[in-house]
Amino acid sequence: MELLAQFIDIVLHVDKYLAVLLAQYGTWIYVILFAIVFCETGLVVTPFLPGDSLLFVAGALAATSGGAFDIDIVIAVLLAAAILGDNTNYWIGRWAGQRILAWGDKSRYFNRKAFDMTHAYYEKHGGKTMLVARFMPFVRTFAPFVAGVGNMSYPRYFLFDLAGAVLWVFSLCLAGYWFGNIPWVKSNLSLIIFGTIGLSLVPLALAWLRHHLSPKAS
């Protein structure tokens, strides 16, 4: 049981153990990072895995590893994991959505109006939803799944998902690479991560305020 508890602790807080894992497993660390980010973005049952902090710490570690942990490879691996994870999540949702529709046609408890509203929302606002969701823990795990359930157009989904993945991985990895080893940054990492999330919500909050404060059309 103690070994299991240690394993769970490492998985849930891999950002804190990254330097130790690099020393123990060498280049296998890239596989570990890929698996964690893929699961965090690709499986609706694992939204609790580290995401933002993992990317930031990975960038910081690359800056001090003396080339043993290459930032270019880190970015490429994490970008691939984020894109493949989200797209796996989308197609799982798409598969589930088709089953829900098939079941709904035979059930009086199925709310077809709500399902159609979800589809309409993602067709209209799905792009910016995917961009903003990238920087929101838990939300970024569920957004691709819901996009799939709502049958969002795949070319449109992929375009915005790709843009969101590039922004997410590059911004956090490079921020860690450039600033992650500054003493003040290291001691206030959680605050910085939450601040990044808060900044990502500003455009969404402004859009909400503009919508609710604007004069109603007559």
C-alpha positions in Angstrom: 0.0 0.0 0.0 2.9 2.4 0.8 4.4 1.8 -2.7 1.0 2.5 -4.3 0.6 5.7 -2.2 4.1 6.8 -3.3 3.3 6.1 -7.0 0.0 8.1 -6.8 1.8 11.0 -5.1 4.5 11.1 -7.9 1.8 11.0 -10.6 -0.3 13.7 -9.1 2.7 15.9 -8.3 5.1 14.9 -11.0 6.1 18.6 -11.5 7.7 18.5 -8.0 9.6 15.2 -8.8 10.6 16.1 -12.3 14.3 16.6 -11.6 14.5 13.3 -9.6 12.7 11.4 -12.5 15.2 12.9 -15.0 18.1 11.7 -12.9 16.7 8.2 -12.6 15.2 7.6 -16.0 17.1 9.9 -18.4 15.4 10.3 -21.8 12.5 8.2 -20.7 11.3 11.3 -18.9 9.9 12.4 -22.3 7.7 9.4 -22.5 6.5 10.1 -18.9 5.7 13.7 -19.8 3.9 12.6 -23.0 1.7 10.1 -21.1 0.7 12.5 -18.3 -0.2 15.4 -20.6 -2.0 13.0 -23.0 -4.1 11.6 -20.2 -4.8 15.0 -18.7 -6.1 16.3 -21.9 -7.4 13.1 -23.5 -9.3 11.2 -20.8 -12.3 12.8 -19.1 -11.5 10.6 -16.0 -8.1 12.2 -15.3 -8.6 16.0 -15.1 -6.7 16.0 -11.8 -3.3 15.3 -13.4 -0.9 18.3 -13.4 -0.9 20.4 -16.6 0.1 24.1 -16.3 2.6 23.6 -13.5 4.1 20.6 -15.3 4.8 22.6 -18.5 6.3 25.5 -16.5 8.5 23.3 -14.4 9.6 21.3 -17.5 10.7 24.5 -19.1 12.6 25.6 -16.0 14.3 22.2 -15.7 15.4 22.3 -19.3 17.2 25.6 -18.6 19.4 24.1 -15.9 19.9 20.6 -17.2 23.0 21.4 -19.3 21.4 19.9 -22.4 20.3 16.7 -20.8 16.7 17.8 -21.0 16.3 19.7 -24.3 13.7 22.5 -24.5 13.0 21.9 -28.2 12.3 18.2 -27.5 10.2 19.1 -24.5 8.0 21.5 -26.5 7.6 19.0 -29.4 6.7 16.1 -27.1 4.2 18.1 -25.0 2.7 19.7 -28.1 2.1 16.3 -29.6 0.6 15.0 -26.4 -1.7 18.0 -26.1 -3.0 17.7 -29.6 -3.4 13.9 -29.7 -5.0 14.0 -26.3 -7.6 16.6 -27.2 -8.4 14.9 -30.4 -8.8 11.5 -28.8 -11.1 13.2 -26.3 -13.1 14.8 -29.1 -13.7 11.6 -31.0 -14.7 9.8 -27.8 -17.2 12.5 -27.3 -18.3 12.2 -30.9 -18.8 8.5 -30.5 -20.7 9.0 -27.2 -22.9 11.7 -28.8 -24.0 9.4 -31.6 -25.0 6.8 -29.0 -26.8 9.4 -27.0 -28.8 10.5 -30.0 -29.6 6.9 -30.9 -30.8 6.2 -27.3 -32.7 9.5 -27.2 -34.9 8.6 -30.1 -36.2 5.8 -28.1 -36.4 7.5 -24.7 -38.9 10.1 -23.4 -36.2 11.3 -20.9 -33.8 12.6 -23.5 -33.8 16.4 -23.9 -33.2 16.9 -27.6 -33.5 20.6 -27.2 -30.5 20.8 -24.8 -28.5 18.6 -27.1 -29.2 20.8 -30.1 -28.4 23.9 -28.0 -25.0 22.4 -27.2 -24.3 21.8 -30.9 -25.4 25.3 -31.8 -23.2 26.8 -29.0 -20.1 24.9 -30.2 -20.7 25.8 -33.8 -20.9 29.5 -32.9 -18.6 29.8 -29.9 -16.6 26.6 -29.9 -13.5 28.2 -31.3 -12.9 30.7 -28.5 -14.1 28.1 -26.0 -11.3 25.8 -27.0 -8.7 28.6 -26.9 -9.7 29.8 -23.4 -10.2 26.3 -22.0 -6.6 25.4 -22.7 -5.5 27.6 -19.8 -8.2 26.4 -17.4 -7.5 23.2 -15.4 -10.4 20.6 -15.5 -12.2 22.7 -18.1 -9.6 21.8 -20.8 -10.2 18.1 -20.1 -13.9 18.3 -20.6 -14.2 20.9 -23.4 -13.0 18.6 -26.2 -15.3 15.8 -25.0 -18.3 18.2 -25.0 -17.3 19.5 -28.4 -17.4 16.0 -29.7 -20.7 15.2 -28.0 -22.1 18.5 -29.5 -20.9 17.4 -32.9 -18.8 20.5 -33.5 -17.5 20.7 -37.0 -14.1 18.8 -36.9 -12.1 21.1 -39.2 -13.1 24.1 -37.2 -12.5 22.2 -33.9 -9.0 21.1 -35.0 -8.0 24.5 -36.2 -8.8 26.2 -32.9 -7.6 23.3 -30.8 -4.2 23.4 -32.6 -3.9 27.1 -32.0 -4.8 26.7 -28.3 -2.2 23.8 -27.9 0.5 25.9 -29.5 -0.3 28.9 -27.3 -0.5 26.8 -24.1 2.7 24.7 -24.6 4.9 27.4 -26.0 3.9 30.1 -23.5 4.2 28.0 -20.3 7.3 26.0 -21.3 9.2 29.1 -22.5 8.0 31.1 -19.4 9.5 28.3 -17.3 12.7 28.2 -19.4 13.3 32.0 -19.2 12.0 32.8 -15.7 11.4 29.5 -13.8 14.7 29.5 -12.0 14.4 33.1 -10.6 14.2 32.6 -6.8 11.0 34.7 -6.4 9.3 32.8 -9.2 10.3 29.4 -7.8 8.8 30.3 -4.4 5.6 31.7 -5.8 4.9 29.2 -8.6 1.3 28.5 -7.6 0.5 32.2 -7.5 2.0 32.7 -10.9 0.1 29.7 -12.4 -3.2 31.0 -10.9 -2.4 34.4 -12.2 -1.9 33.0 -15.7 -5.3 31.3 -15.5 -6.9 34.5 -14.3 -5.4 36.5 -17.3 -6.8 33.9 -19.7 -10.3 34.5 -18.3 -10.2 38.3 -18.9 -11.4 38.2 -22.5 -14.2 35.8 -21.5 -15.2 38.1 -18.7 -15.1 41.2 -20.9 -17.3 39.5 -23.5 -19.8 38.5 -20.8 -19.9 42.1 -19.5 -20.3 43.5 -23.0 -23.2 41.1 -23.7 -25.1 41.8 -20.4 -24.5 45.5 -20.2 -25.2 46.4 -23.8 -28.7 47.9 -24.6 -31.2 45.2 -25.5 -32.2 45.2 -29.1 -35.8 46.4 -29.5 
